[in-house]
Amino acid sequence: MEARMTQPAVLFPEAMKALYALHGTAEKSGLSKTTIGLVEVRASQINGCSVCIDMHCRFLKNEGETDERLFAIAAWRDAPYFTDAERNALALTEALTRIEPQGVSDEIWNEASRFYDERALAGLIIAIANINVWNRLNVATRQVAGEWIKSQASQTVAR
């Protein structure tokens, strides 16, 4: 497997900087790294972004996430491993990633609002929007899962 081209955010460092800044905003909203990671994996599963699935599962694993939870993200509704707050974050992720004609239903919105204050909810929406941008950049250009690790390793050696 070979990428069609260099990942666009790599070609435009200002885009990379903006996407990282957007991610940092979500992290400053009060959301846990785990919640952000779960929504990143779920949106990436929906969008078929192997790069982001690979990356964010590894990040979650490094943060202490269990295999049971990682294996069950795609089937979160039927798995006993997630909190109610995480379930609502995952439901909102699916609604925002698959934007349907009605948008996000009042039911999903109201449930998410029960678990997240306005600041955290804003951070959650930003995290979901941001991972969807990454997914689209990677899927369009057919980026290869695992290549980011090699790139990261070569940058570390070069420093």
N, C-alpha and C positions, 0 to 999 in steps of 0.2 A: 504494500500500500504506500502510496506517495501523495503528499499534499499537492493540490493544484497550483498553489502559489504560497508565498510567505504570508503568514497571518497578518491581516491588515493593521492591527494595533501594533505589531512589531515594525511595520513599515512607517507608521506615523506615531512616533513616540509621544506626541501630545495626546493622542487618543488613548494610548496605554495609561498615561498619567491620569487622564480624566476618568477612565474606568476604575483604576485603583482608588482614586479619590472618592468615587461614588461608593465603592465597597467599604471604604473607611467610614463614610457617613453612616452606613447601615450598622457597622460595628459600634459606633458611638451612640446609637439610639437606645441602648439598654438591652438589646436582644443578645442572647447567648451565642457563642460561636457554634454551638451544636445546632441551634435552631436555624441559623444562617446556612450552615453546611447541609442540613437536611433539605432545605428548600432548594439549594443549589443542585443537589443530586437529583431531586425529584423533577425539577424543570428540565434538567439535562437528559433525564430518562425520556421524558415526553418528547423532547426535541431531537433525540437521537444523537446527542453530542458525546461521543466516546471520550474525547479529551477531558471534558469537564466531569464526566462520571468518574473517570480514572483519578483525576486530580483531587476532587473533593472527597471521594471515598478515602483516599490516602491521607488527606488532611484530617478528616474526622477520626480515622484510625489512630493517627499520631496524637490526637487530643484525648484518646482513651475510649473511643466509641467501640461498641461490641460488634462482632460479626453478625449476631442475630439481628440487630437493628439495621445494619447496613444491607444485609441480604433481603430484608423485608420492606425497604422503603417503597418500592413500587406497589406493594400490597398493604400499605399502611392501614387501610380501613379494616382489614381482616386479621391484623397482627396485634398481639397484646403488648407490644414493646414500647408504645408511644404514649406520652401524656396527652391529656385533653388539649393543652395549649399547642403542643406539636401537631396534633391532628388538625387543629384549626389552621395552623400555619401551612400545612400541606394542602388542605382544601383550598385555601386562598391561592397558593402556588398554582394548583391545577386550573383554577378559574382564571387567573391572570395570564397564564401561559397559553391556554386554549381559548382565549377571548372569543366568546360566542356572541351572537346578536344581542342577548340581554345583558352582556357584560358580567360583572360579579353580582350574584343574586343577593337580595337583602338578607336571606338566611345565612349565607356564608359570611357576609360582612358583619352582621349582628353577632354571630358566634365568635368571630375573630376579635371583635370589639370587647367581648366579655373577658378575654384573656390578655389583651394588649392595650395599654394606654395609647393616646394619640401619637406620642413620640415613637414608641416601639412599633406601632402599626405603620407609621410613615417609614421607619427603617426597614420593616418587613417588605413593604411595597417597593422600596428602592432596591433591596437585595434581590427580589424576584425580577424586577425590570432589568437590573444589571446582569444577572446570569443569563437572561434571555438574549441580551445583546451579545455576550460572549458566545453563547450557543450558536447564534446566527452567523457570527464571524467564522467560527470554527467549522460549522456544517457546510456553509457555502464554499469554503476553500478546501474542504476535506482534510482538515488537519488530522494528524495521526496520534492516537493515544500513546502516551509514554514518551513522545519526542520532547515534550516540555522538560522532562527530567534530565535528558541528555543536554539540553540547552542550558538548564540551570547549573548542571555540573560543570559544563565548560566555562560558564561565566564565573563560577567560584574559583576554578583553577586559574583563570586569567587575572583575577584580582591579586 
